[in-house]
Amino acid sequence: MIKTLYFLIALFSLFSIADTSAQISLVKISETMVYDSPPFKECHASSILEVTPNQFLIAAFGGSKEGKDDVSIWLSHSDKNEWKAPQLIDRGVSLHQELFPCWNPVLFQSQAGTLSLFYKVGPSPREWWGMVKTSDDRGNTWSEGKRLAQDILGPIKNKPVQLRDGTILSPSSTETRTSEGLSWKVHIEKSTNDGRSWTKIPVDPTTEFDVIQPSILLLGENRLQILCRSRNNSLMQAFSEDNGNSWGPVTRTDLPNPNAGTDAITLSNGYHLLVYNPTQNGKNGRSKLSVALSQTGKDWEEVLFLENEKKGEFSYPAVIESADGKVHISYTYNRRNIKHVVLEINERMD
């Protein structure tokens, strides 16, 4: 049943355009810390997925400190709106039995029902490689980690999207050390066989902007949009007119970005929803976390604060729409926990 619901949501999201006479608002109906007694000092980079109606998974990396060899992938299951203790999923042991830190898990379930956990392993984002595990029992047990093909990293932070024809588009990026400094570039990884193999699609490889960690929006009629983190004080964007097979230039949006991860989705009602830090580079740039809405993907309205403090880090959001039409967001809470927030969508006609 959940597969059918997700497929219908994906279809409707791809072709629907929000009725301009309808207005929606978001109301926070619950917020919960995922970990009661975390088995790690720090955690970050969560991903959330609904596996059956009202049953969710959240993955994150946790350890003594980001980038340390003890940083591992941890997975939590919800049970009647409560989160169970996290399970250790991967410790980052290489084929040569060397221990490396783990990074940025991403949960994804395809239309065919394949449940995947993508993540990265390696000493740094400049040197990491892509990994994937799969589960046949809603995330209770997992296969051995499999390294992705050369030059394929998997979704870097945000989840893939699946199109009407079954094509999976995975938003990805690279961070490369060059003679001129650090170069950030985004790209898309495409699979037409339920994730068994992937091809790499460049996105404006000569752009002057430093961009990573894209998320994908479905604009309808084969049009897609990505929103990207940057080091240029703004969220960046690019557009595709052919379902992601080619992309136009990376351009600046009107949305601020303090060099921090974001996430965005197209809702089943045709609106687009973005979770982001609405600040620029500088001290306490991640102390405010907000939700914005758009009917076009270009004009955004900030509609809700998730966090708004003078100090603290509230960052790296992940967002999904559940089968019952609610919005679920997970994000880093001061590097000590992951917070899970549920929003209800209220729609009215003018």
Secondary structure in CASP SS format (residue, H / E / C, confidence):
PFRMAT SS
TARGET T0000
AUTHOR 0000-0000-0000
METHOD secondary structure of the structure
MODEL  1
M C 1.00
I H 1.00
K H 1.00
T H 1.00
L H 1.00
Y H 1.00
F H 1.00
L H 1.00
I H 1.00
A H 1.00
L H 1.00
F H 1.00
S H 1.00
L H 1.00
F H 1.00
S C 1.00
I C 1.00
A C 1.00
D C 1.00
T C 1.00
S C 1.00
A E 1.00
Q E 1.00
I E 1.00
S E 1.00
L E 1.00
V E 1.00
K E 1.00
I E 1.00
S E 1.00
E E 1.00
T E 1.00
M E 1.00
V C 1.00
Y C 1.00
D C 1.00
S C 1.00
P C 1.00
P C 1.00
F C 1.00
K C 1.00
E E 1.00
C E 1.00
H E 1.00
A E 1.00
S E 1.00
S E 1.00
I E 1.00
L E 1.00
E E 1.00
V E 1.00
T E 1.00
P C 1.00
N C 1.00
Q E 1.00
F E 1.00
L E 1.00
I E 1.00
A E 1.00
A E 1.00
F E 1.00
G E 1.00
G E 1.00
S C 1.00
K C 1.00
E C 1.00
G C 1.00
K C 1.00
D C 1.00
D C 1.00
V C 1.00
S E 1.00
I E 1.00
W E 1.00
L E 1.00
S E 1.00
H E 1.00
S E 1.00
D E 1.00
K C 1.00
N C 1.00
E E 1.00
W E 1.00
K C 1.00
A C 1.00
P C 1.00
Q E 1.00
L E 1.00
I E 1.00
D E 1.00
R C 1.00
G C 1.00
V E 1.00
S C 1.00
L C 1.00
H C 1.00
Q C 1.00
E C 1.00
L E 1.00
F C 1.00
P C 1.00
C E 1.00
W E 1.00
N E 1.00
P E 1.00
V E 1.00
L E 1.00
F E 1.00
Q E 1.00
S C 1.00
Q C 1.00
A C 1.00
G C 1.00
T C 1.00
L E 1.00
S E 1.00
L E 1.00
F E 1.00
Y E 1.00
K E 1.00
V E 1.00
G C 1.00
P C 1.00
S C 1.00
P C 1.00
R C 1.00
E C 1.00
W C 1.00
W E 1.00
G E 1.00
M E 1.00
V E 1.00
K E 1.00
T E 1.00
S E 1.00
D C 1.00
D C 1.00
R C 1.00
G C 1.00
N C 1.00
T C 1.00
W C 1.00
S C 1.00
E C 1.00
G C 1.00
K E 1.00
R E 1.00
L C 1.00
A C 1.00
Q C 1.00
D C 1.00
I C 1.00
L C 1.00
G C 1.00
P C 1.00
I C 1.00
K C 1.00
N C 1.00
K C 1.00
P C 1.00
V E 1.00
Q E 1.00
L C 1.00
R C 1.00
D C 1.00
G C 1.00
T C 1.00
I E 1.00
L E 1.00
S E 1.00
P E 1.00
S E 1.00
S E 1.00
T E 1.00
E E 1.00
T E 1.00
R E 1.00
T E 1.00
S C 1.00
E C 1.00
G E 1.00
L E 1.00
S E 1.00
W E 1.00
K E 1.00
V E 1.00
H E 1.00
I E 1.00
E E 1.00
K E 1.00
S E 1.00
T C 1.00
N C 1.00
D C 1.00
G C 1.00
R C 1.00
S C 1.00
W C 1.00
T E 1.00
K E 1.00
I E 1.00
P E 1.00
V C 1.00
D C 1.00
P C 1.00
T C 1.00
T C 1.00
E C 1.00
F C 1.00
D C 1.00
V E 1.00
I E 1.00
Q E 1.00
P E 1.00
S E 1.00
I E 1.00
L E 1.00
L E 1.00
L E 1.00
G E 1.00
E C 1.00
N C 1.00
R E 1.00
L E 1.00
Q E 1.00
I E 1.00
L E 1.00
C E 1.00
R E 1.00
S E 1.00
R C 1.00
N C 1.00
N C 1.00
S E 1.00
L E 1.00
M E 1.00
Q E 1.00
A E 1.00
F E 1.00
S E 1.00
E C 1.00
D C 1.00
N C 1.00
G C 1.00
N C 1.00
S C 1.00
W C 1.00
G C 1.00
P C 1.00
V C 1.00
T E 1.00
R E 1.00
T E 1.00
D E 1.00
L E 1.00
P E 1.00
N C 1.00
P C 1.00
N C 1.00
A C 1.00
G C 1.00
T C 1.00
D E 1.00
A E 1.00
I E 1.00
T E 1.00
L C 1.00
S C 1.00
N C 1.00
G C 1.00
Y C 1.00
H E 1.00
L E 1.00
L E 1.00
V E 1.00
Y E 1.00
N C 1.00
P C 1.00
T C 1.00
Q C 1.00
N C 1.00
G C 1.00
K C 1.00
N C 1.00
G C 1.00
R C 1.00
S C 1.00
K E 1.00
L E 1.00
S E 1.00
V E 1.00
A E 1.00
L E 1.00
S E 1.00
Q C 1.00
T C 1.00
G C 1.00
K C 1.00
D C 1.00
W C 1.00
E E 1.00
E E 1.00
V E 1.00
L E 1.00
F E 1.00
L E 1.00
E E 1.00
N E 1.00
E C 1.00
K C 1.00
K C 1.00
G C 1.00
E C 1.00
F E 1.00
S E 1.00
Y E 1.00
P E 1.00
A E 1.00
V E 1.00
I E 1.00
E E 1.00
S C 1.00
A C 1.00
D C 1.00
G C 1.00
K C 1.00
V E 1.00
H E 1.00
I E 1.00
S E 1.00
Y E 1.00
T E 1.00
Y E 1.00
N C 1.00
R C 1.00
R C 1.00
N E 1.00
I E 1.00
K E 1.00
H E 1.00
V E 1.00
V E 1.00
L E 1.00
E E 1.00
I E 1.00
N E 1.00
E E 1.00
R E 1.00
M E 1.00
D C 1.00
END
